[in-house]
Amino acid sequence: MAFDLDDLDPRQKKPQPKNLDAMNIEDLKEYVAALKAELARVENKIKAKQSHAAAAASLFKK
């Protein structure tokens, strides 16, 4: 039986998008910077999980 390791991770409710119309230019720039930082954090977590999954898979293939 095959399964996806991602199925074991808890799912979180997706946040609602912010109302960008209510934000001024400076707020929008700060929001973009925060989103870029969050994106980098998420991409690093994905890489770590992929590395961990690959290491586990290679351990069980031996």
PDBQT receptor file of N, H, CA, C and O in Angstrom, charges set to zero:
ATOM      1  N   MET A   1       0.838  -1.182   0.000  1.00  0.00    +0.000 N 
ATOM      2  CA  MET A   1       0.000   0.000   0.000  1.00  0.00    +0.000 C 
ATOM      3  C   MET A   1       0.881   1.242   0.000  1.00  0.00    +0.000 C 
ATOM      4  O   MET A   1       1.713   1.410   0.891  1.00  0.00    +0.000 OA
ATOM      5  N   ALA A   2       0.710   2.094  -0.968  1.00  0.00    +0.000 N 
ATOM      6  H   ALA A   2       0.033   1.958  -1.692  1.00  0.00    +0.000 HD
ATOM      7  CA  ALA A   2       1.488   3.324  -1.061  1.00  0.00    +0.000 C 
ATOM      8  C   ALA A   2       0.728   4.470  -0.412  1.00  0.00    +0.000 C 
ATOM      9  O   ALA A   2      -0.497   4.558  -0.498  1.00  0.00    +0.000 OA
ATOM     10  N   PHE A   3       1.483   5.341   0.236  1.00  0.00    +0.000 N 
ATOM     11  H   PHE A   3       2.478   5.269   0.305  1.00  0.00    +0.000 HD
ATOM     12  CA  PHE A   3       0.866   6.525   0.815  1.00  0.00    +0.000 C 
ATOM     13  C   PHE A   3       1.823   7.688   0.683  1.00  0.00    +0.000 C 
ATOM     14  O   PHE A   3       3.025   7.505   0.489  1.00  0.00    +0.000 OA
ATOM     15  N   ASP A   4       1.291   8.861   0.787  1.00  0.00    +0.000 N 
ATOM     16  H   ASP A   4       0.315   9.010   0.944  1.00  0.00    +0.000 HD
ATOM     17  CA  ASP A   4       2.070  10.081   0.655  1.00  0.00    +0.000 C 
ATOM     18  C   ASP A   4       2.423  10.580   2.048  1.00  0.00    +0.000 C 
ATOM     19  O   ASP A   4       1.539  10.726   2.893  1.00  0.00    +0.000 OA
ATOM     20  N   LEU A   5       3.701  10.844   2.299  1.00  0.00    +0.000 N 
ATOM     21  H   LEU A   5       4.419  10.725   1.612  1.00  0.00    +0.000 HD
ATOM     22  CA  LEU A   5       4.106  11.328   3.617  1.00  0.00    +0.000 C 
ATOM     23  C   LEU A   5       3.436  12.651   3.971  1.00  0.00    +0.000 C 
ATOM     24  O   LEU A   5       3.242  12.947   5.149  1.00  0.00    +0.000 OA
ATOM     25  N   ASP A   6       3.082  13.446   2.970  1.00  0.00    +0.000 N 
ATOM     26  H   ASP A   6       3.239  13.205   2.012  1.00  0.00    +0.000 HD
ATOM     27  CA  ASP A   6       2.393  14.707   3.237  1.00  0.00    +0.000 C 
ATOM     28  C   ASP A   6       1.035  14.480   3.883  1.00  0.00    +0.000 C 
ATOM     29  O   ASP A   6       0.513  15.374   4.550  1.00  0.00    +0.000 OA
ATOM     30  N   ASP A   7       0.451  13.288   3.696  1.00  0.00    +0.000 N 
ATOM     31  H   ASP A   7       0.875  12.562   3.155  1.00  0.00    +0.000 HD
ATOM     32  CA  ASP A   7      -0.834  12.991   4.312  1.00  0.00    +0.000 C 
ATOM     33  C   ASP A   7      -0.726  12.922   5.835  1.00  0.00    +0.000 C 
ATOM     34  O   ASP A   7      -1.733  13.026   6.535  1.00  0.00    +0.000 OA
ATOM     35  N   LEU A   8       0.487  12.748   6.343  1.00  0.00    +0.000 N 
ATOM     36  H   LEU A   8       1.305  12.664   5.774  1.00  0.00    +0.000 HD
ATOM     37  CA  LEU A   8       0.686  12.655   7.781  1.00  0.00    +0.000 C 
ATOM     38  C   LEU A   8       0.781  14.020   8.449  1.00  0.00    +0.000 C 
ATOM     39  O   LEU A   8       0.606  14.129   9.663  1.00  0.00    +0.000 OA
ATOM     40  N   ASP A   9       1.054  15.053   7.676  1.00  0.00    +0.000 N 
ATOM     41  H   ASP A   9       1.196  14.965   6.690  1.00  0.00    +0.000 HD
ATOM     42  CA  ASP A   9       1.168  16.403   8.226  1.00  0.00    +0.000 C 
ATOM     43  C   ASP A   9      -0.211  16.988   8.498  1.00  0.00    +0.000 C 
ATOM     44  O   ASP A   9      -1.129  16.825   7.694  1.00  0.00    +0.000 OA
ATOM     45  N   PRO A  10      -0.357  17.671   9.634  1.00  0.00    +0.000 N 
ATOM     46  CA  PRO A  10      -1.665  18.286   9.929  1.00  0.00    +0.000 C 
ATOM     47  C   PRO A  10      -1.971  19.415   8.947  1.00  0.00    +0.000 C 
ATOM     48  O   PRO A  10      -1.075  20.154   8.540  1.00  0.00    +0.000 OA
ATOM     49  N   ARG A  11      -3.200  19.536   8.584  1.00  0.00    +0.000 N 
ATOM     50  H   ARG A  11      -3.928  18.935   8.914  1.00  0.00    +0.000 HD
ATOM     51  CA  ARG A  11      -3.626  20.600   7.674  1.00  0.00    +0.000 C 
ATOM     52  C   ARG A  11      -4.157  21.766   8.488  1.00  0.00    +0.000 C 
ATOM     53  O   ARG A  11      -4.827  21.586   9.505  1.00  0.00    +0.000 OA
ATOM     54  N   GLN A  12      -3.844  22.949   8.023  1.00  0.00    +0.000 N 
ATOM     55  H   GLN A  12      -3.300  23.094   7.197  1.00  0.00    +0.000 HD
ATOM     56  CA  GLN A  12      -4.332  24.143   8.694  1.00  0.00    +0.000 C 
ATOM     57  C   GLN A  12      -5.300  24.864   7.780  1.00  0.00    +0.000 C 
ATOM     58  O   GLN A  12      -5.213  24.777   6.556  1.00  0.00    +0.000 OA
ATOM     59  N   LYS A  13      -6.220  25.575   8.398  1.00  0.00    +0.000 N 
ATOM     60  H   LYS A  13      -6.291  25.646   9.393  1.00  0.00    +0.000 HD
ATOM     61  CA  LYS A  13      -7.169  26.366   7.639  1.00  0.00    +0.000 C 
ATOM     62  C   LYS A  13      -6.411  27.495   6.937  1.00  0.00    +0.000 C 
ATOM     63  O   LYS A  13      -5.570  28.158   7.544  1.00  0.00    +0.000 OA
ATOM     64  N   LYS A  14      -6.713  27.705   5.670  1.00  0.00    +0.000 N 
ATOM     65  H   LYS A  14      -7.396  27.166   5.177  1.00  0.00    +0.000 HD
ATOM     66  CA  LYS A  14      -6.011  28.734   4.903  1.00  0.00    +0.000 C 
ATOM     67  C   LYS A  14      -6.508  30.120   5.311  1.00  0.00    +0.000 C 
ATOM     68  O   LYS A  14      -7.710  30.346   5.448  1.00  0.00    +0.000 OA
ATOM     69  N   PRO A  15      -5.556  31.050   5.505  1.00  0.00    +0.000 N 
ATOM     70  CA  PRO A  15      -5.964  32.408   5.899  1.00  0.00    +0.000 C 
ATOM     71  C   PRO A  15      -6.658  33.133   4.749  1.00  0.00    +0.000 C 
ATOM     72  O   PRO A  15      -6.382  32.883   3.576  1.00  0.00    +0.000 OA
ATOM     73  N   GLN A  16      -7.546  34.020   5.108  1.00  0.00    +0.000 N 
ATOM     74  H   GLN A  16      -7.771  34.223   6.061  1.00  0.00    +0.000 HD
ATOM     75  CA  GLN A  16      -8.231  34.821   4.109  1.00  0.00    +0.000 C 
ATOM     76  C   GLN A  16      -7.291  35.910   3.605  1.00  0.00    +0.000 C 
ATOM     77  O   GLN A  16      -6.496  36.434   4.385  1.00  0.00    +0.000 OA
ATOM     78  N   PRO A  17      -7.359  36.266   2.319  1.00  0.00    +0.000 N 
ATOM     79  CA  PRO A  17      -6.507  37.336   1.789  1.00  0.00    +0.000 C 
ATOM     80  C   PRO A  17      -6.821  38.671   2.462  1.00  0.00    +0.000 C 
ATOM     81  O   PRO A  17      -7.960  38.945   2.839  1.00  0.00    +0.000 OA
ATOM     82  N   LYS A  18      -5.783  39.489   2.602  1.00  0.00    +0.000 N 
ATOM     83  H   LYS A  18      -4.857  39.266   2.296  1.00  0.00    +0.000 HD
ATOM     84  CA  LYS A  18      -5.965  40.823   3.184  1.00  0.00    +0.000 C 
ATOM     85  C   LYS A  18      -6.645  41.743   2.183  1.00  0.00    +0.000 C 
ATOM     86  O   LYS A  18      -6.541  41.551   0.971  1.00  0.00    +0.000 OA
ATOM     87  N   ASN A  19      -7.338  42.737   2.704  1.00  0.00    +0.000 N 
ATOM     88  H   ASN A  19      -7.423  42.892   3.689  1.00  0.00    +0.000 HD
ATOM     89  CA  ASN A  19      -7.944  43.762   1.863  1.00  0.00    +0.000 C 
ATOM     90  C   ASN A  19      -6.855  44.762   1.494  1.00  0.00    +0.000 C 
ATOM     91  O   ASN A  19      -6.507  45.629   2.295  1.00  0.00    +0.000 OA
ATOM     92  N   LEU A  20      -6.324  44.642   0.290  1.00  0.00    +0.000 N 
ATOM     93  H   LEU A  20      -6.607  43.938  -0.361  1.00  0.00    +0.000 HD
ATOM     94  CA  LEU A  20      -5.224  45.507  -0.145  1.00  0.00    +0.000 C 
ATOM     95  C   LEU A  20      -5.690  46.931  -0.422  1.00  0.00    +0.000 C 
ATOM     96  O   LEU A  20      -4.885  47.861  -0.360  1.00  0.00    +0.000 OA
ATOM     97  N   ASP A  21      -6.959  47.120  -0.722  1.00  0.00    +0.000 N 
ATOM     98  H   ASP A  21      -7.612  46.365  -0.772  1.00  0.00    +0.000 HD
ATOM     99  CA  ASP A  21      -7.480  48.458  -1.005  1.00  0.00    +0.000 C 
ATOM    100  C   ASP A  21      -7.372  49.371   0.213  1.00  0.00    +0.000 C 
ATOM    101  O   ASP A  21      -7.247  50.587   0.064  1.00  0.00    +0.000 OA
ATOM    102  N   ALA A  22      -7.417  48.806   1.398  1.00  0.00    +0.000 N 
ATOM    103  H   ALA A  22      -7.519  47.818   1.519  1.00  0.00    +0.000 HD
ATOM    104  CA  ALA A  22      -7.373  49.610   2.620  1.00  0.00    +0.000 C 
ATOM    105  C   ALA A  22      -5.940  49.961   3.029  1.00  0.00    +0.000 C 
ATOM    106  O   ALA A  22      -5.746  50.703   3.992  1.00  0.00    +0.000 OA
ATOM    107  N   MET A  23      -4.944  49.448   2.325  1.00  0.00    +0.000 N 
ATOM    108  H   MET A  23      -5.102  48.845   1.543  1.00  0.00    +0.000 HD
ATOM    109  CA  MET A  23      -3.546  49.659   2.702  1.00  0.00    +0.000 C 
ATOM    110  C   MET A  23      -2.918  50.757   1.856  1.00  0.00    +0.000 C 
ATOM    111  O   MET A  23      -3.186  50.865   0.659  1.00  0.00    +0.000 OA
ATOM    112  N   ASN A  24      -2.061  51.589   2.506  1.00  0.00    +0.000 N 
ATOM    113  H   ASN A  24      -1.844  51.501   3.478  1.00  0.00    +0.000 HD
ATOM    114  CA  ASN A  24      -1.340  52.612   1.746  1.00  0.00    +0.000 C 
ATOM    115  C   ASN A  24      -0.079  51.990   1.137  1.00  0.00    +0.000 C 
ATOM    116  O   ASN A  24       0.215  50.817   1.371  1.00  0.00    +0.000 OA
ATOM    117  N   ILE A  25       0.646  52.766   0.372  1.00  0.00    +0.000 N 
ATOM    118  H   ILE A  25       0.407  53.718   0.182  1.00  0.00    +0.000 HD
ATOM    119  CA  ILE A  25       1.809  52.246  -0.360  1.00  0.00    +0.000 C 
ATOM    120  C   ILE A  25       2.858  51.684   0.588  1.00  0.00    +0.000 C 
ATOM    121  O   ILE A  25       3.402  50.609   0.336  1.00  0.00    +0.000 OA
ATOM    122  N   GLU A  26       3.149  52.389   1.670  1.00  0.00    +0.000 N 
ATOM    123  H   GLU A  26       2.706  53.262   1.875  1.00  0.00    +0.000 HD
ATOM    124  CA  GLU A  26       4.152  51.914   2.623  1.00  0.00    +0.000 C 
ATOM    125  C   GLU A  26       3.713  50.603   3.271  1.00  0.00    +0.000 C 
ATOM    126  O   GLU A  26       4.521  49.689   3.435  1.00  0.00    +0.000 OA
ATOM    127  N   ASP A  27       2.456  50.513   3.633  1.00  0.00    +0.000 N 
ATOM    128  H   ASP A  27       1.800  51.256   3.500  1.00  0.00    +0.000 HD
ATOM    129  CA  ASP A  27       1.930  49.271   4.207  1.00  0.00    +0.000 C 
ATOM    130  C   ASP A  27       2.039  48.125   3.205  1.00  0.00    +0.000 C 
ATOM    131  O   ASP A  27       2.385  47.002   3.572  1.00  0.00    +0.000 OA
ATOM    132  N   LEU A  28       1.745  48.412   1.952  1.00  0.00    +0.000 N 
ATOM    133  H   LEU A  28       1.464  49.325   1.654  1.00  0.00    +0.000 HD
ATOM    134  CA  LEU A  28       1.836  47.383   0.911  1.00  0.00    +0.000 C 
ATOM    135  C   LEU A  28       3.279  46.901   0.743  1.00  0.00    +0.000 C 
ATOM    136  O   LEU A  28       3.523  45.707   0.573  1.00  0.00    +0.000 OA
ATOM    137  N   LYS A  29       4.232  47.837   0.792  1.00  0.00    +0.000 N 
ATOM    138  H   LYS A  29       4.033  48.808   0.930  1.00  0.00    +0.000 HD
ATOM    139  CA  LYS A  29       5.641  47.457   0.674  1.00  0.00    +0.000 C 
ATOM    140  C   LYS A  29       6.072  46.595   1.852  1.00  0.00    +0.000 C 
ATOM    141  O   LYS A  29       6.809  45.625   1.675  1.00  0.00    +0.000 OA
ATOM    142  N   GLU A  30       5.620  46.940   3.048  1.00  0.00    +0.000 N 
ATOM    143  H   GLU A  30       5.021  47.728   3.191  1.00  0.00    +0.000 HD
ATOM    144  CA  GLU A  30       5.930  46.137   4.236  1.00  0.00    +0.000 C 
ATOM    145  C   GLU A  30       5.295  44.754   4.128  1.00  0.00    +0.000 C 
ATOM    146  O   GLU A  30       5.897  43.751   4.513  1.00  0.00    +0.000 OA
ATOM    147  N   TYR A  31       4.090  44.712   3.608  1.00  0.00    +0.000 N 
ATOM    148  H   TYR A  31       3.601  45.527   3.296  1.00  0.00    +0.000 HD
ATOM    149  CA  TYR A  31       3.387  43.439   3.436  1.00  0.00    +0.000 C 
ATOM    150  C   TYR A  31       4.128  42.549   2.438  1.00  0.00    +0.000 C 
ATOM    151  O   TYR A  31       4.267  41.347   2.665  1.00  0.00    +0.000 OA
ATOM    152  N   VAL A  32       4.601  43.126   1.345  1.00  0.00    +0.000 N 
ATOM    153  H   VAL A  32       4.488  44.103   1.161  1.00  0.00    +0.000 HD
ATOM    154  CA  VAL A  32       5.377  42.374   0.347  1.00  0.00    +0.000 C 
ATOM    155  C   VAL A  32       6.644  41.813   0.987  1.00  0.00    +0.000 C 
ATOM    156  O   VAL A  32       6.989  40.653   0.763  1.00  0.00    +0.000 OA
ATOM    157  N   ALA A  33       7.342  42.632   1.786  1.00  0.00    +0.000 N 
ATOM    158  H   ALA A  33       7.061  43.574   1.968  1.00  0.00    +0.000 HD
ATOM    159  CA  ALA A  33       8.567  42.169   2.444  1.00  0.00    +0.000 C 
ATOM    160  C   ALA A  33       8.257  41.010   3.393  1.00  0.00    +0.000 C 
ATOM    161  O   ALA A  33       9.005  40.034   3.444  1.00  0.00    +0.000 OA
ATOM    162  N   ALA A  34       7.171  41.113   4.134  1.00  0.00    +0.000 N 
ATOM    163  H   ALA A  34       6.563  41.906   4.093  1.00  0.00    +0.000 HD
ATOM    164  CA  ALA A  34       6.781  40.044   5.055  1.00  0.00    +0.000 C 
ATOM    165  C   ALA A  34       6.428  38.772   4.286  1.00  0.00    +0.000 C 
ATOM    166  O   ALA A  34       6.785  37.672   4.708  1.00  0.00    +0.000 OA
ATOM    167  N   LEU A  35       5.732  38.919   3.165  1.00  0.00    +0.000 N 
ATOM    168  H   LEU A  35       5.442  39.812   2.822  1.00  0.00    +0.000 HD
ATOM    169  CA  LEU A  35       5.369  37.757   2.353  1.00  0.00    +0.000 C 
ATOM    170  C   LEU A  35       6.610  37.093   1.759  1.00  0.00    +0.000 C 
ATOM    171  O   LEU A  35       6.685  35.865   1.705  1.00  0.00    +0.000 OA
ATOM    172  N   LYS A  36       7.583  37.886   1.313  1.00  0.00    +0.000 N 
ATOM    173  H   LYS A  36       7.522  38.883   1.357  1.00  0.00    +0.000 HD
ATOM    174  CA  LYS A  36       8.821  37.321   0.769  1.00  0.00    +0.000 C 
ATOM    175  C   LYS A  36       9.580  36.540   1.835  1.00  0.00    +0.000 C 
ATOM    176  O   LYS A  36      10.119  35.467   1.565  1.00  0.00    +0.000 OA
ATOM    177  N   ALA A  37       9.618  37.088   3.049  1.00  0.00    +0.000 N 
ATOM    178  H   ALA A  37       9.180  37.959   3.268  1.00  0.00    +0.000 HD
ATOM    179  CA  ALA A  37      10.293  36.395   4.142  1.00  0.00    +0.000 C 
ATOM    180  C   ALA A  37       9.572  35.084   4.467  1.00  0.00    +0.000 C 
ATOM    181  O   ALA A  37      10.211  34.061   4.710  1.00  0.00    +0.000 OA
ATOM    182  N   GLU A  38       8.254  35.125   4.467  1.00  0.00    +0.000 N 
ATOM    183  H   GLU A  38       7.736  35.957   4.269  1.00  0.00    +0.000 HD
ATOM    184  CA  GLU A  38       7.478  33.917   4.745  1.00  0.00    +0.000 C 
ATOM    185  C   GLU A  38       7.670  32.886   3.630  1.00  0.00    +0.000 C 
ATOM    186  O   GLU A  38       7.769  31.690   3.904  1.00  0.00    +0.000 OA
ATOM    187  N   LEU A  39       7.721  33.335   2.402  1.00  0.00    +0.000 N 
ATOM    188  H   LEU A  39       7.641  34.307   2.180  1.00  0.00    +0.000 HD
ATOM    189  CA  LEU A  39       7.949  32.439   1.273  1.00  0.00    +0.000 C 
ATOM    190  C   LEU A  39       9.306  31.743   1.406  1.00  0.00    +0.000 C 
ATOM    191  O   LEU A  39       9.407  30.537   1.180  1.00  0.00    +0.000 OA
ATOM    192  N   ALA A  40      10.336  32.488   1.767  1.00  0.00    +0.000 N 
ATOM    193  H   ALA A  40      10.254  33.467   1.951  1.00  0.00    +0.000 HD
ATOM    194  CA  ALA A  40      11.661  31.894   1.955  1.00  0.00    +0.000 C 
ATOM    195  C   ALA A  40      11.638  30.869   3.073  1.00  0.00    +0.000 C 
ATOM    196  O   ALA A  40      12.258  29.812   2.956  1.00  0.00    +0.000 OA
ATOM    197  N   ARG A  41      10.933  31.164   4.155  1.00  0.00    +0.000 N 
ATOM    198  H   ARG A  41      10.430  32.023   4.251  1.00  0.00    +0.000 HD
ATOM    199  CA  ARG A  41      10.829  30.245   5.279  1.00  0.00    +0.000 C 
ATOM    200  C   ARG A  41      10.128  28.951   4.860  1.00  0.00    +0.000 C 
ATOM    201  O   ARG A  41      10.551  27.858   5.237  1.00  0.00    +0.000 OA
ATOM    202  N   VAL A  42       9.067  29.083   4.086  1.00  0.00    +0.000 N 
ATOM    203  H   VAL A  42       8.723  29.970   3.780  1.00  0.00    +0.000 HD
ATOM    204  CA  VAL A  42       8.316  27.911   3.625  1.00  0.00    +0.000 C 
ATOM    205  C   VAL A  42       9.156  27.081   2.658  1.00  0.00    +0.000 C 
ATOM    206  O   VAL A  42       9.163  25.853   2.740  1.00  0.00    +0.000 OA
ATOM    207  N   GLU A  43       9.864  27.745   1.741  1.00  0.00    +0.000 N 
ATOM    208  H   GLU A  43       9.859  28.743   1.675  1.00  0.00    +0.000 HD
ATOM    209  CA  GLU A  43      10.698  27.008   0.796  1.00  0.00    +0.000 C 
ATOM    210  C   GLU A  43      11.800  26.242   1.515  1.00  0.00    +0.000 C 
ATOM    211  O   GLU A  43      12.126  25.121   1.126  1.00  0.00    +0.000 OA
ATOM    212  N   ASN A  44      12.380  26.836   2.564  1.00  0.00    +0.000 N 
ATOM    213  H   ASN A  44      12.116  27.747   2.879  1.00  0.00    +0.000 HD
ATOM    214  CA  ASN A  44      13.400  26.137   3.349  1.00  0.00    +0.000 C 
ATOM    215  C   ASN A  44      12.809  24.926   4.060  1.00  0.00    +0.000 C 
ATOM    216  O   ASN A  44      13.454  23.881   4.141  1.00  0.00    +0.000 OA
ATOM    217  N   LYS A  45      11.603  25.055   4.570  1.00  0.00    +0.000 N 
ATOM    218  H   LYS A  45      11.079  25.904   4.504  1.00  0.00    +0.000 HD
ATOM    219  CA  LYS A  45      10.943  23.931   5.250  1.00  0.00    +0.000 C 
ATOM    220  C   LYS A  45      10.654  22.806   4.261  1.00  0.00    +0.000 C 
ATOM    221  O   LYS A  45      10.811  21.631   4.592  1.00  0.00    +0.000 OA
ATOM    222  N   ILE A  46      10.232  23.164   3.051  1.00  0.00    +0.000 N 
ATOM    223  H   ILE A  46      10.104  24.119   2.782  1.00  0.00    +0.000 HD
ATOM    224  CA  ILE A  46       9.976  22.154   2.012  1.00  0.00    +0.000 C 
ATOM    225  C   ILE A  46      11.259  21.390   1.706  1.00  0.00    +0.000 C 
ATOM    226  O   ILE A  46      11.249  20.162   1.624  1.00  0.00    +0.000 OA
ATOM    227  N   LYS A  47      12.359  22.111   1.538  1.00  0.00    +0.000 N 
ATOM    228  H   LYS A  47      12.367  23.109   1.605  1.00  0.00    +0.000 HD
ATOM    229  CA  LYS A  47      13.642  21.461   1.246  1.00  0.00    +0.000 C 
ATOM    230  C   LYS A  47      14.052  20.525   2.377  1.00  0.00    +0.000 C 
ATOM    231  O   LYS A  47      14.532  19.417   2.136  1.00  0.00    +0.000 OA
ATOM    232  N   ALA A  48      13.859  20.979   3.609  1.00  0.00    +0.000 N 
ATOM    233  H   ALA A  48      13.470  21.879   3.805  1.00  0.00    +0.000 HD
ATOM    234  CA  ALA A  48      14.225  20.147   4.763  1.00  0.00    +0.000 C 
ATOM    235  C   ALA A  48      13.374  18.885   4.805  1.00  0.00    +0.000 C 
ATOM    236  O   ALA A  48      13.890  17.798   5.061  1.00  0.00    +0.000 OA
ATOM    237  N   LYS A  49      12.084  19.019   4.558  1.00  0.00    +0.000 N 
ATOM    238  H   LYS A  49      11.664  19.903   4.350  1.00  0.00    +0.000 HD
ATOM    239  CA  LYS A  49      11.196  17.847   4.582  1.00  0.00    +0.000 C 
ATOM    240  C   LYS A  49      11.520  16.892   3.442  1.00  0.00    +0.000 C 
ATOM    241  O   LYS A  49      11.480  15.675   3.624  1.00  0.00    +0.000 OA
ATOM    242  N   GLN A  50      11.841  17.432   2.267  1.00  0.00    +0.000 N 
ATOM    243  H   GLN A  50      11.874  18.421   2.119  1.00  0.00    +0.000 HD
ATOM    244  CA  GLN A  50      12.208  16.576   1.143  1.00  0.00    +0.000 C 
ATOM    245  C   GLN A  50      13.504  15.824   1.446  1.00  0.00    +0.000 C 
ATOM    246  O   GLN A  50      13.627  14.641   1.128  1.00  0.00    +0.000 OA
ATOM    247  N   SER A  51      14.458  16.505   2.055  1.00  0.00    +0.000 N 
ATOM    248  H   SER A  51      14.357  17.466   2.313  1.00  0.00    +0.000 HD
ATOM    249  CA  SER A  51      15.724  15.879   2.411  1.00  0.00    +0.000 C 
ATOM    250  C   SER A  51      15.499  14.779   3.440  1.00  0.00    +0.000 C 
ATOM    251  O   SER A  51      16.068  13.692   3.338  1.00  0.00    +0.000 OA
ATOM    252  N   HIS A  52      14.673  15.070   4.420  1.00  0.00    +0.000 N 
ATOM    253  H   HIS A  52      14.211  15.953   4.503  1.00  0.00    +0.000 HD
ATOM    254  CA  HIS A  52      14.361  14.090   5.454  1.00  0.00    +0.000 C 
ATOM    255  C   HIS A  52      13.653  12.871   4.851  1.00  0.00    +0.000 C 
ATOM    256  O   HIS A  52      13.974  11.730   5.184  1.00  0.00    +0.000 OA
ATOM    257  N   ALA A  53      12.700  13.120   3.974  1.00  0.00    +0.000 N 
ATOM    258  H   ALA A  53      12.439  14.047   3.703  1.00  0.00    +0.000 HD
ATOM    259  CA  ALA A  53      11.971  12.020   3.335  1.00  0.00    +0.000 C 
ATOM    260  C   ALA A  53      12.908  11.193   2.464  1.00  0.00    +0.000 C 
ATOM    261  O   ALA A  53      12.804   9.967   2.438  1.00  0.00    +0.000 OA
ATOM    262  N   ALA A  54      13.819  11.847   1.751  1.00  0.00    +0.000 N 
ATOM    263  H   ALA A  54      13.903  12.843   1.772  1.00  0.00    +0.000 HD
ATOM    264  CA  ALA A  54      14.761  11.115   0.904  1.00  0.00    +0.000 C 
ATOM    265  C   ALA A  54      15.706  10.272   1.748  1.00  0.00    +0.000 C 
ATOM    266  O   ALA A  54      16.028   9.141   1.383  1.00  0.00    +0.000 OA
ATOM    267  N   ALA A  55      16.149  10.818   2.873  1.00  0.00    +0.000 N 
ATOM    268  H   ALA A  55      15.887  11.736   3.170  1.00  0.00    +0.000 HD
ATOM    269  CA  ALA A  55      17.035  10.064   3.758  1.00  0.00    +0.000 C 
ATOM    270  C   ALA A  55      16.306   8.845   4.335  1.00  0.00    +0.000 C 
ATOM    271  O   ALA A  55      16.878   7.758   4.417  1.00  0.00    +0.000 OA
ATOM    272  N   ALA A  56      15.072   9.028   4.724  1.00  0.00    +0.000 N 
ATOM    273  H   ALA A  56      14.608   9.911   4.658  1.00  0.00    +0.000 HD
ATOM    274  CA  ALA A  56      14.296   7.907   5.254  1.00  0.00    +0.000 C 
ATOM    275  C   ALA A  56      14.064   6.856   4.182  1.00  0.00    +0.000 C 
ATOM    276  O   ALA A  56      14.163   5.658   4.448  1.00  0.00    +0.000 OA
ATOM    277  N   ALA A  57      13.756   7.301   2.973  1.00  0.00    +0.000 N 
ATOM    278  H   ALA A  57      13.676   8.274   2.757  1.00  0.00    +0.000 HD
ATOM    279  CA  ALA A  57      13.516   6.360   1.872  1.00  0.00    +0.000 C 
ATOM    280  C   ALA A  57      14.782   5.561   1.572  1.00  0.00    +0.000 C 
ATOM    281  O   ALA A  57      14.708   4.355   1.336  1.00  0.00    +0.000 OA
ATOM    282  N   SER A  58      15.941   6.219   1.579  1.00  0.00    +0.000 N 
ATOM    283  H   SER A  58      16.000   7.199   1.771  1.00  0.00    +0.000 HD
ATOM    284  CA  SER A  58      17.172   5.497   1.273  1.00  0.00    +0.000 C 
ATOM    285  C   SER A  58      17.530   4.527   2.390  1.00  0.00    +0.000 C 
ATOM    286  O   SER A  58      18.128   3.483   2.131  1.00  0.00    +0.000 OA
ATOM    287  N   LEU A  59      17.176   4.854   3.618  1.00  0.00    +0.000 N 
ATOM    288  H   LEU A  59      16.690   5.702   3.829  1.00  0.00    +0.000 HD
ATOM    289  CA  LEU A  59      17.437   3.966   4.747  1.00  0.00    +0.000 C 
ATOM    290  C   LEU A  59      16.642   2.667   4.600  1.00  0.00    +0.000 C 
ATOM    291  O   LEU A  59      17.149   1.580   4.875  1.00  0.00    +0.000 OA
ATOM    292  N   PHE A  60      15.404   2.799   4.166  1.00  0.00    +0.000 N 
ATOM    293  H   PHE A  60      14.992   3.682   3.942  1.00  0.00    +0.000 HD
ATOM    294  CA  PHE A  60      14.551   1.609   4.054  1.00  0.00    +0.000 C 
ATOM    295  C   PHE A  60      14.784   0.820   2.766  1.00  0.00    +0.000 C 
ATOM    296  O   PHE A  60      14.307  -0.308   2.639  1.00  0.00    +0.000 OA
ATOM    297  N   LYS A  61      15.515   1.404   1.809  1.00  0.00    +0.000 N 
ATOM    298  H   LYS A  61      15.903   2.320   1.913  1.00  0.00    +0.000 HD
ATOM    299  CA  LYS A  61      15.803   0.686   0.563  1.00  0.00    +0.000 C 
ATOM    300  C   LYS A  61      16.988  -0.260   0.739  1.00  0.00    +0.000 C 
ATOM    301  O   LYS A  61      17.187  -1.155  -0.083  1.00  0.00    +0.000 OA
ATOM    302  N   LYS A  62      17.778  -0.076   1.796  1.00  0.00    +0.000 N 
ATOM    303  H   LYS A  62      17.617   0.651   2.464  1.00  0.00    +0.000 HD
ATOM    304  CA  LYS A  62      18.992  -0.890   1.994  1.00  0.00    +0.000 C 
ATOM    305  C   LYS A  62      18.644  -2.263   2.446  1.00  0.00    +0.000 C 
ATOM    306  O   LYS A  62      19.533  -3.086   2.663  1.00  0.00    +0.000 OA
TER     307      LYS A  62
